Amino acid sequence: MDYTKSFQFLDVVSSIPTVIGLPLSLSANGTSTISINMAGKVSVKDWQMFDINGYMKPEAVVNINCIMAVHAGRLKSGVKVRNSFQSAAAVDGKLLIDGTKVVSVKFNMPKKNTEIFKVASEAFIISSHQTIKPKIEINKKKICSPEILGTSVCGEIQIPNSVSLPFASSASINLEKVDTYSVVLFDFKRSEETVEEKSIRSLILTFDMPGSRRDMRLATKLIIDEPGRSLRFSFHSPGIKVDATGKYVYTDQLKSTDLIVSVGGEDFMGMKADLRSEVAMGSGKHEPVFIITRRGVEVFSLDGTLHYVTNSKYGIDLTVKKIAQQPIRITG
């Protein structure tokens, strides 16, 4: 769909007599154009699923022309100033929402720099029947923000050196692309399935900028498998890859957790914790085991026995290894 609307909002002409007998004419003319260009499709189902695919490009232009001149018969001398205001933006992409299970966003980046806003003023000299644009030296100043996701917001201002023509200036704000990617992707997926009355739940988050000069992919994955009594977690980012795998057992006799963390595909750290219990008729015995490894080498271990008879006797026998040259034993 294309929509364009143009209208004139200013049209003023005035003539003022001067002491030299020649009339001074003042005139101002203002026009504006607003346009919106859009295309795509929108699908909504039960207000739970949204599928939007398309683009929208709004643009606005305002022009104001002012003339101040002295008339002497057929001769005319004066100054003409042309002012313009421009603003443009564009949104192009795809949005998919399926309840709380799926959120997918695709944002197409512009292939070149985008001028968001610009205000400019040009000055002309009117001599007889000619309109002449004088040649003047322009000073330019430009400031840009730090690069964020391969883009920078830049502001530029142009000011003339000539004090006699201060109107010949401009200012603009631009979105400058400093990377080579053309698409920004974000995906969120959540799923759950039931096996033997137990659930397997997964959560996936992905952010990527395909075609970038640098690896910008971020991905996180979490899977909780109740039937298999396991947990898997992974995190991938530029320069680092972390994976964690864990298994657990939870019964009256045994509570156990086994966790392995790998970085860059190699085992980095491991942790194992066990607690075996025997409880009967007011007495009990617990056997804890706690082990930490680093790159496959054991760096800390604890094991032993805790036993008791309710309201009568309590005992402890623990051994700590790897933190000193000799094992440390705690009894009581």
C-alpha positions as CSV (number, residue, x, y, z in Angstrom):
1,M,0.0,0.0,0.0
2,D,1.3,3.4,-0.9
3,Y,-0.2,6.6,0.6
4,T,1.0,10.1,-0.3
5,K,-0.5,13.4,0.8
6,S,0.8,16.8,-0.2
7,F,-0.6,20.1,0.9
8,Q,0.4,23.8,1.2
9,F,0.3,25.2,4.7
10,L,1.9,28.7,4.1
11,D,1.4,31.3,1.3
12,V,2.2,34.9,2.3
13,V,3.1,37.9,0.2
14,S,3.6,41.4,1.6
15,S,5.0,44.6,0.2
16,I,6.5,47.4,2.4
17,P,7.3,50.9,1.2
18,T,10.9,52.2,2.0
19,V,12.3,55.6,2.4
20,I,14.2,55.4,-0.9
21,G,10.8,54.9,-2.7
22,L,11.3,51.3,-3.8
23,P,9.0,48.6,-2.4
24,L,10.4,45.8,-0.3
25,S,8.6,42.6,-1.0
26,L,8.4,39.7,1.4
27,S,7.0,36.3,0.5
28,A,6.9,32.9,2.1
29,N,5.7,29.6,0.7
30,G,5.5,26.3,2.6
31,T,4.6,22.8,1.4
32,S,4.6,19.4,3.0
33,T,4.5,15.9,1.7
34,I,3.8,12.8,3.8
35,S,4.1,9.3,2.4
36,I,3.8,5.8,3.8
37,N,4.8,2.7,1.9
38,M,3.9,-0.7,3.3
39,A,3.3,-4.2,2.3
40,G,3.0,-7.7,3.9
41,K,0.6,-9.9,5.7
42,V,-0.8,-10.3,9.2
43,S,-2.3,-13.5,10.5
44,V,-4.0,-13.8,14.0
45,K,-5.4,-17.0,15.4
46,D,-7.4,-17.1,18.7
47,W,-5.3,-14.1,19.9
48,Q,-2.6,-16.6,20.8
49,M,-0.7,-16.8,17.5
50,F,0.5,-13.8,15.6
51,D,2.3,-14.0,12.2
52,I,3.4,-10.7,10.8
53,N,5.6,-10.4,7.8
54,G,6.2,-7.2,5.8
55,Y,7.7,-3.7,5.8
56,M,6.7,-0.1,6.5
57,K,8.5,3.0,5.4
58,P,7.1,6.4,6.6
59,E,8.6,9.6,5.2
60,A,7.9,13.3,5.7
61,V,9.3,16.3,3.8
62,V,8.6,20.0,4.6
63,N,9.9,22.8,2.4
64,I,9.7,26.5,3.2
65,N,10.9,29.1,0.7
66,C,11.4,32.8,1.7
67,I,12.2,35.7,-0.5
68,M,13.1,39.3,0.5
69,A,13.7,41.6,-2.5
70,V,13.6,45.2,-3.6
71,H,11.9,46.0,-6.9
72,A,13.0,48.8,-9.3
73,G,10.8,48.4,-12.3
74,R,11.7,45.2,-14.0
75,L,14.9,44.9,-12.0
76,K,14.9,43.0,-8.7
77,S,17.6,42.5,-6.0
78,G,17.4,40.5,-2.8
79,V,17.9,37.2,-1.1
80,K,16.1,33.9,-1.3
81,V,16.3,31.2,1.5
82,R,15.2,27.6,0.9
83,N,14.6,25.6,4.1
84,S,13.9,21.9,4.1
85,F,13.1,19.3,6.8
86,Q,13.2,15.6,6.1
87,S,12.5,12.6,8.2
88,A,12.5,8.9,7.2
89,A,12.5,5.5,8.8
90,A,11.9,1.9,7.7
91,V,10.9,-1.3,9.4
92,D,11.3,-4.6,7.5
93,G,11.0,-8.0,9.0
94,K,9.0,-10.8,10.4
95,L,7.4,-11.5,13.8
96,L,6.0,-14.9,14.9
97,I,4.4,-15.5,18.3
98,D,2.8,-18.8,19.3
99,G,1.5,-18.3,22.8
100,T,4.3,-18.8,25.3
101,K,6.0,-21.6,23.2
102,V,7.6,-19.7,20.3
103,V,8.8,-16.2,19.7
104,S,10.7,-15.6,16.4
105,V,11.9,-12.2,15.2
106,K,13.6,-11.5,11.9
107,F,14.7,-7.9,11.3
108,N,16.1,-7.0,7.9
109,M,18.8,-4.3,8.1
110,P,19.2,-1.7,5.4
111,K,21.9,-2.3,2.9
112,K,23.3,1.2,3.2
113,N,23.3,4.2,5.5
114,T,19.9,5.6,6.5
115,E,19.2,9.3,6.9
116,I,16.8,9.5,9.9
117,F,16.5,13.3,10.1
118,K,17.9,16.3,8.2
119,V,17.3,20.0,8.3
120,A,19.0,22.2,5.7
121,S,19.0,25.8,4.7
122,E,20.3,27.2,1.4
123,A,20.8,30.9,0.5
124,F,20.7,32.4,-3.0
125,I,21.4,35.9,-4.3
126,I,18.7,37.5,-6.6
127,S,20.2,39.8,-9.1
128,S,18.0,41.1,-12.0
129,H,16.3,38.0,-13.3
130,Q,18.9,35.5,-12.1
131,T,19.1,33.5,-8.9
132,I,22.7,32.7,-8.1
133,K,24.0,30.3,-5.4
134,P,27.1,31.8,-4.0
135,K,30.2,29.7,-3.5
136,I,31.1,29.7,0.2
137,E,33.4,27.6,2.3
138,I,31.7,25.1,4.6
139,N,32.9,23.8,7.9
140,K,31.8,20.2,8.7
141,K,31.6,18.6,12.1
142,K,30.6,14.9,12.6
143,I,30.2,12.9,15.8
144,C,29.3,9.2,15.9
145,S,28.2,7.0,18.8
146,P,30.1,3.8,19.7
147,E,29.4,0.9,17.4
148,I,26.4,-1.2,18.7
149,L,25.4,-4.3,16.8
150,G,27.3,-3.2,13.7
151,T,25.7,0.3,13.5
152,S,26.5,3.8,14.7
153,V,24.3,6.8,15.1
154,C,26.1,9.9,13.6
155,G,25.3,13.5,13.8
156,E,26.7,16.0,11.3
157,I,26.5,19.7,11.1
158,Q,27.6,22.1,8.3
159,I,28.2,25.8,9.0
160,P,29.4,28.4,6.5
161,N,32.5,30.5,7.2
162,S,30.8,33.5,5.7
163,V,29.0,35.6,8.3
164,S,27.0,37.4,5.6
165,L,25.2,34.2,4.7
166,P,24.5,32.4,7.9
167,F,21.4,30.6,6.5
168,A,23.6,28.2,4.3
169,S,23.8,25.5,7.0
170,S,22.5,22.0,7.6
171,A,22.3,19.3,10.4
172,S,21.5,15.6,10.1
173,I,21.2,12.4,12.1
174,N,22.1,9.2,10.2
175,L,22.2,5.5,11.0
176,E,25.5,4.3,9.5
177,K,26.1,0.6,8.9
178,V,29.7,-0.4,9.6
179,D,29.2,-4.2,9.4
180,T,28.3,-6.6,6.5
181,Y,25.3,-8.5,8.0
182,S,21.9,-8.0,6.5
183,V,19.6,-9.8,9.0
184,V,19.1,-9.9,12.8
185,L,17.6,-13.1,14.1
186,F,16.1,-13.8,17.6
187,D,14.4,-17.1,18.5
188,F,12.8,-18.4,21.7
189,K,11.4,-21.9,21.8
190,R,9.9,-23.7,24.7
191,S,8.6,-27.3,24.5
192,E,7.3,-30.0,26.9
193,E,6.4,-33.6,26.3
194,T,5.2,-36.3,28.7
195,V,6.8,-39.8,28.8
196,E,5.6,-42.3,31.4
197,E,3.8,-39.6,33.3
198,K,7.0,-37.6,33.5
199,S,7.9,-34.5,31.5
200,I,10.8,-33.6,29.3
201,R,11.1,-29.8,29.1
202,S,13.4,-27.8,26.9
203,L,14.2,-24.1,26.5
204,I,16.2,-22.6,23.6
205,L,17.3,-19.0,23.1
206,T,19.2,-17.9,20.0
207,F,20.5,-14.5,18.7
208,D,22.4,-14.3,15.5
209,M,23.5,-11.8,12.8
210,P,24.4,-14.0,9.7
211,G,26.9,-12.5,7.4
212,S,28.6,-10.3,10.1
213,R,32.3,-9.8,9.8
214,R,32.5,-11.2,13.4
215,D,30.8,-14.1,15.0
216,M,27.8,-12.7,16.8
217,R,25.9,-15.8,17.5
218,L,24.6,-16.3,21.1
219,A,22.7,-19.5,21.9
220,T,21.5,-21.1,25.1
221,K,19.8,-24.5,25.5
222,L,18.4,-26.1,28.6
223,I,16.8,-29.6,28.8
224,I,15.3,-31.1,31.9
225,D,14.7,-34.8,31.4
226,E,12.7,-36.3,34.3
227,P,12.4,-39.8,32.9
228,G,16.1,-40.0,32.3
229,R,16.9,-38.0,35.5
230,S,19.3,-35.8,33.7
231,L,19.8,-32.1,33.0
232,R,21.7,-30.6,30.0
233,F,22.8,-27.0,29.6
234,S,24.8,-25.3,26.8
235,F,25.9,-21.8,26.1
236,H,27.6,-20.7,22.9
237,S,29.0,-17.2,22.3
238,P,31.8,-15.7,20.2
239,G,35.0,-17.3,21.4
240,I,33.5,-19.5,24.1
241,K,31.5,-22.7,24.3
242,V,30.2,-24.0,27.6
243,D,28.3,-27.3,28.1
244,A,27.1,-28.8,31.3
245,T,25.6,-32.2,31.8
246,G,24.2,-33.5,35.0
247,K,22.4,-36.6,36.3
248,Y,20.6,-37.0,39.6
249,V,19.0,-39.8,41.7
250,Y,16.6,-39.0,44.5
251,T,15.3,-41.9,46.6
252,D,15.0,-42.6,50.3
253,Q,18.2,-44.7,50.2
254,L,20.3,-42.6,47.7
255,K,20.5,-38.9,46.8
256,S,23.1,-38.3,44.1
257,T,24.2,-35.5,41.7
258,D,26.8,-35.8,39.0
259,L,27.7,-32.7,37.1
260,I,30.4,-32.1,34.3
261,V,31.2,-28.7,32.8
262,S,33.2,-28.5,29.6
263,V,34.6,-25.4,27.9
264,G,35.6,-25.4,24.3
265,G,34.8,-29.2,24.0
266,E,37.2,-30.1,26.9
267,D,36.2,-31.1,30.4
268,F,36.8,-28.1,32.7
269,M,35.3,-29.0,36.0
270,G,33.3,-31.9,37.5
271,M,31.3,-32.3,40.7
272,K,29.9,-35.4,42.3
273,A,27.8,-35.5,45.5
274,D,26.3,-38.7,47.0
275,L,24.4,-39.3,50.2
276,R,23.5,-42.9,51.1
277,S,21.1,-43.4,54.0
278,E,20.0,-46.3,56.2
279,V,17.3,-45.4,58.7
280,A,15.4,-47.8,60.9
281,M,13.8,-47.9,64.4
282,G,15.2,-44.7,65.8
283,S,18.7,-45.1,64.4
284,G,20.4,-44.2,61.2
285,K,23.6,-44.0,59.2
286,H,24.5,-41.6,56.4
287,E,27.5,-41.9,54.1
288,P,28.3,-38.6,52.3
289,V,30.7,-38.4,49.3
290,F,31.6,-35.1,47.7
291,I,34.3,-34.8,44.9
292,I,35.4,-31.9,42.8
293,T,37.7,-32.4,39.7
294,R,39.4,-29.9,37.5
295,R,40.4,-30.9,34.0
296,G,40.0,-34.6,35.0
297,V,42.2,-34.3,38.1
298,E,40.6,-34.6,41.5
299,V,41.2,-31.4,43.6
300,F,38.9,-32.0,46.6
301,S,37.2,-35.0,48.1
302,L,35.2,-35.7,51.2
303,D,33.8,-39.0,52.4
304,G,32.8,-40.7,55.6
305,T,30.0,-41.7,57.9
306,L,27.5,-40.0,60.1
307,H,25.5,-42.3,62.5
308,Y,23.1,-41.8,65.3
309,V,20.7,-43.3,67.8
310,T,17.9,-40.9,68.5
311,N,18.3,-39.1,71.9
312,S,21.2,-41.4,72.8
313,K,24.3,-41.5,70.6
314,Y,25.8,-39.5,67.7
315,G,29.0,-40.1,65.8
316,I,31.0,-38.6,62.9
317,D,33.9,-39.9,60.9
318,L,34.9,-37.8,57.9
319,T,38.0,-37.7,55.8
320,V,39.0,-34.7,53.6
321,K,41.6,-35.2,50.9
322,K,43.6,-33.1,48.3
323,I,43.6,-29.8,50.2
324,A,46.7,-30.7,52.2
325,Q,49.7,-33.0,51.9
326,Q,48.0,-35.5,54.3
327,P,44.3,-36.4,54.5
328,I,42.4,-34.6,57.2
329,R,40.2,-36.8,59.4
330,I,37.4,-35.5,61.6
331,T,35.9,-37.9,64.2
332,G,33.7,-37.5,67.1
